[in-house]
């Protein structure tokens, strides 16, 4: 079944959208790229960059939000404040507290792809794409261009049952160094998944977090199960997740997400039951680092056992994730994998420095990258390894090597046909590495 995330993302994003319909042939016939687990998580990572742009347009230019109605007619004209048609389809600030389905979500109600499509269709004149494919405000109100892949949203509207239950962008982009990380939580009833996705580096605060690579131990009070295990974690990533915030009763983002997950896993309203849904965590770049750290911490947490489904590992699928921890972190990560509590597919790209940047600038600190590494390169089949950092420098246009579009192009190409990348689930990658590691051990003996 094709993923909610893939369709949703490509209806909002324009870059490379026409290439997504490429198909591979395997024993089962022709399979669209967007059916694959790796593609699903890649595209939801793209979505988290795009959706915030629509919400920013509304918050900046809509009369009924953020106190914009207080401005005079002259000020409204100068600030380009208008009345959109049905802005509540995308932003929920004006919703009633009685509309709240999940008390631990900042959204007043769930947002569906159908609602976003309706908003775009009703307000197309005031939306346009910039040169980078991002949605921005069109002050002329005359745009008639249909955004790429809107037909996919229409198909999704008819065939899928899924919601965005949280999109926490309330203190990002315009808060300077006081900004917080951005994440979203999606419930996909069609595929029985709950996905947490973190956005990568965009704001100045994000870059400060990236550069704060001095390490620290996990908080012994919050995670007594991780005491005395030699675990040290990137201070910036840890602080972004675990320091107290200025919202939601000062709780950390980790605590806020866990509170919502607990509410979701115990929810029984509207005849729904999410108690056996698999938890996925995904992100790109900084979002990838936050994803593997969040997955590690919640999988290790004794407190989370009270609501996470038993006998189902937490699954992290990360793209271009920098290193997060030391040997102790990797060692306990491996323990959780052996206990079937945690999985990590870590996709890296030939020439993308970010995936091994800390090992490059601070090699003596012994940074490690856990999980199954799926390494992509131009005109080559992927390389699959376990607990391995593939170092590969790019001497031309290294920033381009960090793009999710490049990752997608190199991951889903003709060179990977024989590897069945288009049909593998997470356990397939893990089982493949177990077989290879066993054969290697037998040869060594």
N, C-alpha and C positions, 0 to 999 in steps of 0.2 A: 504494500500500500504506500502510495506516495506521501511524503511528509508534509504536514502543515507548515513547518518552518520553511521548507524550500519554496513552496508556492508563495507564501506570504512575503518572504524576503525579496524574491525576484519581481514581485509586483511593485515593490517600492524602490528597488535599485535599478539603475539603468546600465551600469558598466558591465559589459559582457553578457547582457541578458539574452541576446540572440544566440549565444553559443551554448546555452544551457540545454537545448533540446537535442544535443549530440547524444547518440545512443551507442551502446556496445552490444556485441553479439556474444552469447554464451550458449550453453546447452539448453537453457530455458527459452531461448529466443532473444528478441531485442528488448533490452531493459533500459529505460530512461535513467540518466545519471542521477536525477533527483530522488530515486528510490533508495539510494544507498545510505547506510548509517553515517558514514563519513561525510557525505554531501549534506545530509540533514543538519548536522551540527555546524558545518562550515557556513551554511546559508543562514542559520539563525544567528551566527556570529556577525554576518553582514547586516542582518536586519537590525541588530541593536544599535548600529551606527546610523541607520537610515531613519528609523521611526522617530527618533528624537528631533529630527529636523522638521517634521510636520508639526509636532507638538510645540516646538519653538516658534514656528510661524504663527500659530494660533495665539500663543501667550503674548507675543509681541504686538500683534496687530488686531486681535479680536477685542471688540468693545466691552464685552461682558466679563472678561477675566482680568485678574491682576490689577483691579482698580482703574482700568483704562477709561471707564465711563466718567471719571472725575475731570477729565481734560475738557477744555473748551473746544468749540467747533474748530477754531483756528489751530489749536494744538493737535487736535485729532488729525487734521489734514497734514500738518507738518510731520507728525509721527506715523502717518499712513495707517491710522486705526479705522477699521471697517467692521461691519457686522457680517461674519461668515454665516452661511446656512448650516445650521445644526452642528456647531463646534463640539457639542457634547458627545458626538460620535467618536471623538478622538481624545479629548481631555475631559476629565470627570470632576474638576474642581467645583463646578456649580451644581453637582448632584446633591441630593439630600442624604443626610446621615442614615436615614431610614432605608436608603438603597444599598447600604453596605452589606455585602454577602460575607466577606472575610474581614474581620475587624483588624487583622494584622497587615492588611494591605493599604497602601496610600491611595489606591484607586477606589473611587466610590462604587464602581461596578466594573464587571469584566468588559474588556474590549475584544471584539472579534474581527477577523479579517473582513467580514461582510460590512461591518460598521466603517472601517477605514476606507473600503472601496466606495461606499455610499458618500462619505465625506469628500473624497477626491472628485467623484463625478459631479457633486453639487457645487463644488467650489473650484473647478478646474481653471477658470479664468484668472484666479489669484495665485496659482501655483505654477512654478516652472522649474526646470532643471538647470543647475549651473554647469560650468565646464567639467566639473568633477563628478557629475551625475547625482548631486545632492539636491533635494527639493528645497526651494527657497520662495520668498514672496515675490509675486509679480504685481507691481503697483499699478500697472495699466488695467488689470482686470480683464484682459482680452485674450489670454492664452486659450487655444483650442487643441493643442497637441495632446494626444493620448500618450500616457506614460508607457514605457515598455512593459510588457507582460501583464497588463491589466486583465487579460483574458484568463490568466491563471488564478487571479483572485476571484473572478466570477465562477470558475470551476470549483474553487475551494468553498465559495459561498454555498454551492449546491450540494457538495459531497463530503464536507468534513465537519467534525464536531470538536471544536477546540477553542480555548479562550486565553487571552493575556490576562492573568489575574493580578499581576503586579508589574509596574514599570516605574522604577524609582529614579526619576531624573529631576527631582525637585530642588536639589542643591548641587547642580553641575553646570558647566559651561560659563555661567556668568557670576560665579562666586569667587573667582580668583583662587588664592591659596587656601581659602576656606571651603572650597568645593569638596564634594564627596564622590565616591565611586558610583557608577551607573550600572544597574543590573535590571534584569527582567525575569519573571517567572511565568512559564506557559504550561497550561494543562492541556494535553492532547489526548482526548478520550478515544480517538480513532486508533491510536497506537499505544495507549495505556502507558504514557510517559508523563512525568513532571520534569521540566527542564529549567534549570537556573543558568542564565547566561550573563557574563560580565563583559562590559565594553572595554576596548583597549585604550591606549593613551591618546587623548585629545586635548585636555586642559593643561595649563601650567602645573597644577597640582599633581596631575598624573605623572608628569615628567619628573617632578621632585620625588615622588614615591619611587619611580623606577631607579633613581640615582641613590636612594638611601639603602645601600647594599650591605652595610654593617649588620651582622647577624645577632639574633637574640634567641632565648629559649621560650618555649610556649609557657603561658601563664599557668603556674602550678595549681592555683586555686580553681581555675576554670577547667583545666585538663589534668587532673591528678594522674590519669592513666598514662600520661606521656612524661612523667617526672623520671629523672635518672636514666634516660635512654639515649643520652648524647645528642639529642635533636637540637639543631640550631637552624633558624629560618631567617630569610631576608627581612630585615627590620621594616622596610617600607611596605612590602606586601602585607606583612603581618599587621602592621598598624592600620592600614587602610581597611582591613576586615574587622579588626578587633578593638580599635580604640573607640571610646565613647563619642557619639555624634551629637549634633545640636537638634536632632529631630527624634520623633518616636520615643519620647521619654528618656532621651540620652542613651538609648541602647546602641550597641555596636551594630554594624551592618550584618555581621555573622548572626548575632542574636535575633535581629529583625527577620532575617531570612529563615532561620530555624523556627521561629514562632509561627511564621506563615506556613512553612512546610508541615509542622505539627498540626496546624489547623486544617490543612488540605488533606492530610493522611487520615484524619479522624472525621472528616466531613461526611455527612449522610443526607444533606438537603437535596431537594429536587430529584429524589430517587437515585442519586449518584453515590458511588463508593470508590474512592481513590486509594484504598488501603494497600492494594497490591501493585500499584504503579511503580515502574522502575524510575529511579532518580538519576537523571543525566545532569552533568555540569559542563559547560562549554564556554569558550572565549578565545579571542585572538590577541597575541602580544601580551600586554599587561593583563588583559582579560583572561588569557590562557594561564598566566601565573596565578591569578586569583582563583581560577577554576580548579587547578590541581591542588592548591593549598586548601580551598574550601572542601573539596572532595576528601582530601586526606584527613582534615580535622573532624568532619562530621562522621566519616567512617570509623575513626578512632574513638569517637565520643561514646562513653557509656550512656550518657543522658539521651543521645539521639536514638539509641536502640529501642526506646519506649514508643517511637512512632515510625521509624523506618521499617519497610517491609522485611520480614525475616527471609533469609536464604536468597536475597537479591543484592548483589554488590552495587555500591555507588559507582557510576561510570563517568569518568572525565574524558572528554575528547577535546584536545587543545591544539591550537594552531599557532606556531611561532612563539611558543612559551619560553621565556628566559628561565634560568635555573632558579629554584626556590629555596633549596636547603642543602645541608651537608651530608656526609656519609651516614650519620645517625638518622637523619630524615629518610634517606633512601632505604636504609636497613629496615626501619619500621614500616615504611611504605610496602616493602617486600613482604613483611609479615602479614599485613592486612590483605595483600593480594593472595597469599597462600591460604588465608582463612576465608577466602571468597567474599570479603567485605568491600573490596576496592578493585577497580580496573582503571587503566589510564592508557588511551591511545594518544600519543604525542606526535603530531605531524610537524616535520621540519623541512626546510627547503634549501637546496643547494644554493649557496651564496647569501643566505639570510643570516647575518651576524647575530641577530637578537637571540636566537636559540642557544648560543653558547657564549654570549658576550661576557658574562661574569667569569667564566672559566678563562677567558682571554685577558681581562683586565686585572683579575685577582686570582691567579692560578693557585697560589699557595693556600688559599682558604678551602680548597677541596670541594668545590661545588659539584653537585650530582644531579642527574636527570633520570627519574624513575619511570617505569612503565615500558610499554612497547613503542619503540620509535618507528614511525613510518616516514622514511626520508624520500623526498621527491627531488627529481633533477630533470633538466631538459633532455629530451630524446632518449630517456632511459626508463626502465621499469623501476618501481619503488624498491628501496632496500628496507628490510624489516629486521630490527634488532631489539634486544632487551637490555634495559639499563645502560644505554650507550648514548654518548653525545657525538653526533656526526659533525665534525668541524670542516667547513668548506667556505672559503672566502670568495667574495665577488670583487673583482677589480674594476668593474664598470657598473654604474647605476645600482649600487647595493640597496638603496631604499626601495627600488622597484621589486627587489627580491622578497620584500617583507609584505607585499600586497596579497590580500586574500584572493584576488583574481588570478595572480600567478600561481598560487597554491592550487586553486581549482583546475587551472589549465594543465598543470603538471601531474596532478593526482589522477585526473580522469582523461587519459589519452590512450592512443592505440597501443603504446608500449606496455600497458598494464592489463591488456585483454586476457592474457594467459594466467594472470594471477587472481582473476575473479574479484578484483577490488570492488567491482560494481555490485557484488552480492554478499560480501563478507559482513558478518556481525562481529561484535567486539570479541566474543569468545573464540571465534575462528582465528583471529590474530593471536590470541593467547595460546590456543592449542597448537598452532603452527610453531610458535617459538618454543613451547615445551618439547615438541618432537625434535626440533633442531638442537636444542640444548642437551637433550638426552643422548642424541647421536654423537654430539661433540664430546660429552663426558665418557661415552663408551670408547671412542677412539683414543682418548687421553689415557684410559686405563689399559 
